[in-house]
Amino acid sequence: MSNVREVRFGDRAVGPDQPAYIVAEIGINHNGDLALALQMMTMAAEAGCDCVKFQKRTPELCVPDSMRDVQRETPWGIMSYMDYRVRVEFEHEEYAAIDRRARELGVHWTASAWDPESIKFLENFDVPFHKIPSAMLTNHELIDAFAATGRSIMLSTGMSTLDEIDATVNRLDRDKLVLLHCTSTYPCPPGELNLLFIPELQRRYGVPTGYSGHEVGLQTTVAAVCYGACVIERHVTLDRSMWGSDQAASVEPPGLSRLVRDIRVVELARGDGQKQVYESERKVRERLRGY
């Protein structure tokens, strides 16, 4: 049993003594297509995920001036990077549809907010928690805006030093904080996953700790549960051959179903760490030992 406090994500308790909270990261793999996003939500719910997550940006605030006019090849032709970012961004109408579909499916939804206006936008939907992406971990102005909402926070720690994580954790309410270990490489080679850091994060900060995986394959994500991950997040897609930078490190529908299934089996197999003679062993014991 753990003395780490549970954190509430809406109607769910998240912590070491709870089933892993599984997040299907749709991100921007929908490529700005609402119908595709809703289809991916259904796929995640059918696989047994607890939550689907998107990404929310205000392009005018997030796109650096030096990048705005840079030309980019896209499925819709060559366009400026700014036009591309606007093209794939969902606004209120799309998120209202996402909110309705999540309620119909019985799953949570939220989004990673990349700027203060996006935090305000998500607050209109009463999301169960806010997700702070690894890239924003050192943006203390944004961190403070997240904290001011009073909601539970999930914070990814990729590409960050311990000193940087310390500084950000100290700005947040640990009673409402879940940390995610991750390595921000897409896709990430197994030798850089460092799963042993999952229990170290929990020990250092005393908060529930999870894992956001960007690797190819499923076995290392399942293994993260054995190291104490109480949240599992993986990018998902309908087809890894689709256009987009996150598709290659994403899990397709059959893989997602296997991932959720295997996590639940591993949770059962993990047990409580106490040695006992199970009832199913007693007949074997009597036959082989005679007592």
Disulfide bonds with the S-S distance in Angstrom:
none
